[in-house]
């Protein structure tokens, strides 16, 4: 059981780390109350799982010398986690900053009093027999311990049921990844309510009526709580992580598409060498390569020959290509011819073309798409391949390191 609980704690903790994956992002996140409350809930949920593992409970009991001292520690931590869910609800609902602050302070006061009550009730109870996995049912009829168990369950139920209610209401107002994440949080909360809380209530009430349903509390509740927490953690990070992953994936694809063009033009670029950090993200590598290629295009502009471009354009149109694809093919042919002459150290044209490549004239996003199209045409077109024949290897002193 400890292994399952520890795995849940690790995954839940990693989901919180995603929100602070970079120093600058962490600074911005600290200024966002919703992000702070989300990360606080994840961190406290992680601590709850760590504290509730039987190995941790045994270690805490041995360290303090007090049998079952891990129980009020875990229940107090669970109440703090419930309080963080309550504050998360407040931030989700929104409103004036003063109203959110006032309501959050009320929630902190209420759950703070609940934690104090849990500690006091444990101190008053007679619980000298150590129970690591079935404490809730073993002491279900014990004075003060009974009240302590009911208090922590009721406090946790209030927060999670409220979270479910707000999730259902808010689900009608959001779309896309946010809706998917919200649904996962809602499913995780329902798993907690039904799989953990309801089974705990049932096992405790069964003890009160003289029946033994302890397996609900000891065998079903812990894995269901872990499953619910893992589902919630995915819901928390999915809207934040997936767009970034998709962006880096597209950047990696574009980076590879620009590779052959960069290999052919790198000799002409005067951009500073790429930083040598191997762990740089694809988006950062792509930004550097795009700048370096644009620098090379600028350096090759004196070699642009309108006659090459016009012949290639006419040939592409006669071959049935669309005007857009024909223009890209013509630009690629002109660029290939310019690169061939530049690498051969030929003199620039006496009357160079005033033509500007379309990829250098449009916005950043569109410009990258145009540049990728140009690179693909530069690599794949048979006309460009013929124009590139005879291109010599760049001189070593002008070669820039590829990112």
Residue pairs with C-beta under 8 A, 6 or more apart in sequence:
1 53
1 54
1 133
1 222
2 53
2 54
2 55
2 56
4 222
4 223
4 226
5 49
5 50
5 52
5 53
5 222
5 226
6 49
6 50
6 53
7 226
8 49
8 225
8 226
8 229
8 230
9 46
9 47
9 49
9 50
9 53
11 230
11 233
12 42
12 45
12 46
12 49
12 229
12 230
12 233
13 42
13 43
13 46
15 42
15 233
15 234
15 236
15 237
16 38
16 39
16 42
16 43
16 46
16 233
16 236
18 237
18 240
18 241
19 25
19 29
19 35
19 38
19 39
19 236
19 237
19 240
20 26
20 29
20 39
29 35
29 36
29 39
30 36
33 91
33 100
34 88
34 91
34 92
37 84
37 87
37 88
37 90
37 91
38 88
38 236
40 84
40 87
40 88
41 81
41 84
41 85
41 87
41 88
42 233
42 236
44 77
44 80
44 81
44 84
45 81
45 229
45 232
45 233
47 77
47 81
48 74
48 77
48 78
48 81
49 226
49 229
50 56
51 57
51 60
51 70
51 73
51 74
51 77
52 74
52 78
52 222
54 132
54 133
56 70
57 70
57 71
57 74
57 132
58 70
58 130
58 132
60 69
60 70
60 73
61 67
61 68
61 69
61 70
61 130
67 127
67 128
67 129
67 130
68 122
68 127
68 129
68 130
68 131
68 135
70 132
71 122
71 127
71 135
71 148
72 118
72 119
72 122
72 148
75 118
75 148
75 149
75 152
76 115
76 118
76 119
78 152
78 155
78 156
79 111
79 114
79 115
79 118
79 152
79 155
79 156
80 111
80 115
81 156
82 111
82 155
82 156
82 158
82 159
82 160
83 107
83 108
83 110
83 111
83 112
83 159
85 159
85 160
85 162
85 163
86 107
86 111
86 158
86 159
86 162
87 104
87 107
87 108
88 163
89 159
89 162
89 163
89 166
90 100
90 103
90 104
90 107
91 100
92 166
92 170
93 166
94 100
111 155
114 151
114 152
114 155
117 148
117 151
118 148
118 151
118 152
121 144
121 145
121 147
121 148
121 151
122 144
122 145
122 148
124 143
124 144
125 139
125 142
125 143
125 144
125 145
125 148
126 142
126 143
126 144
127 135
127 139
127 142
127 145
129 138
131 138
131 139
133 218
134 214
134 217
134 218
136 149
136 200
136 203
136 204
136 217
137 203
137 204
137 206
137 207
137 213
137 214
137 217
137 218
139 145
139 146
139 149
140 146
140 149
140 203
140 204
140 207
140 208
141 207
141 208
149 204
150 204
153 197
153 200
153 201
153 204
156 197
157 193
157 197
160 189
160 192
160 193
160 197
161 193
163 185
163 186
163 189
164 186
164 189
164 190
164 193
167 182
167 183
167 185
167 186
167 189
168 186
170 182
171 179
171 182
171 183
171 186
174 182
177 238
177 239
177 242
177 243
178 239
180 235
180 238
180 239
181 234
181 235
181 236
181 237
181 238
181 239
182 235
183 235
184 231
184 232
184 234
184 235
184 238
185 231
185 232
185 235
185 236
186 235
187 231
187 235
188 227
188 228
188 229
188 230
188 231
188 232
188 233
188 234
188 235
189 228
189 232
190 228
191 224
191 225
191 227
191 228
191 231
192 224
192 225
192 228
192 229
192 232
194 224
195 220
195 221
195 223
195 224
195 225
195 227
195 228
196 221
196 222
196 224
196 225
196 228
199 216
199 217
199 220
199 221
199 224
200 216
200 217
200 221
202 213
202 216
203 213
203 214
203 215
203 216
203 217
203 221
204 217
206 212
206 213
206 216
207 213
207 214
247 283
248 281
248 282
248 283
249 282
251 281
251 282
251 283
251 285
251 286
252 282
252 286
254 286
254 368
254 372
255 282
255 285
255 286
255 289
255 403
257 372
257 375
257 376
258 286
258 289
258 290
258 293
258 371
258 372
258 375
259 375
259 402
260 375
260 378
260 379
261 293
261 371
261 374
261 375
261 378
261 379
262 289
262 292
262 293
262 402
263 402
264 336
264 339
264 378
264 388
264 391
265 293
265 296
265 297
265 300
265 335
265 339
266 292
266 296
266 394
266 399
266 400
266 402
267 296
267 342
267 343
267 394
267 395
267 398
267 399
268 295
268 296
268 299
268 300
268 339
268 342
268 398
269 292
269 293
269 295
269 296
269 299
269 400
270 295
270 299
270 398
271 288
271 291
271 292
271 295
271 400
272 400
273 400
273 401
274 285
274 288
274 289
274 292
274 400
274 401
274 402
274 403
275 288
275 403
276 401
280 403
285 403
286 368
288 403
289 402
289 403
290 368
290 371
292 400
293 371
294 360
294 371
297 335
297 357
297 359
297 360
298 360
299 342
300 335
300 338
300 339
300 342
301 338
301 352
301 353
301 356
302 348
302 349
302 352
303 337
303 338
303 339
303 341
303 342
303 346
303 348
303 349
303 352
304 334
304 335
304 338
304 349
304 352
304 353
304 355
305 334
305 337
305 338
305 349
305 352
305 353
306 334
306 353
306 355
308 333
308 334
308 337
308 387
309 330
309 331
309 333
309 334
309 353
309 355
310 330
311 333
312 329
312 330
312 332
312 333
312 334
312 383
312 387
313 326
313 327
313 329
313 330
315 383
316 325
316 326
316 329
316 330
316 383
317 323
317 326
321 329
325 377
327 358
328 358
328 370
328 373
328 374
328 377
329 377
329 381
329 383
329 384
331 357
331 358
331 359
331 374
331 377
332 374
332 377
332 378
332 381
332 384
333 381
333 383
333 384
333 387
334 353
334 355
335 357
335 374
335 378
336 378
336 384
336 387
336 388
336 391
337 387
339 388
339 391
340 387
340 388
340 389
340 390
340 391
343 391
343 392
343 393
343 394
344 390
344 392
357 374
358 370
359 367
359 370
359 371
359 373
359 374
360 367
361 367
362 370
377 384
378 384
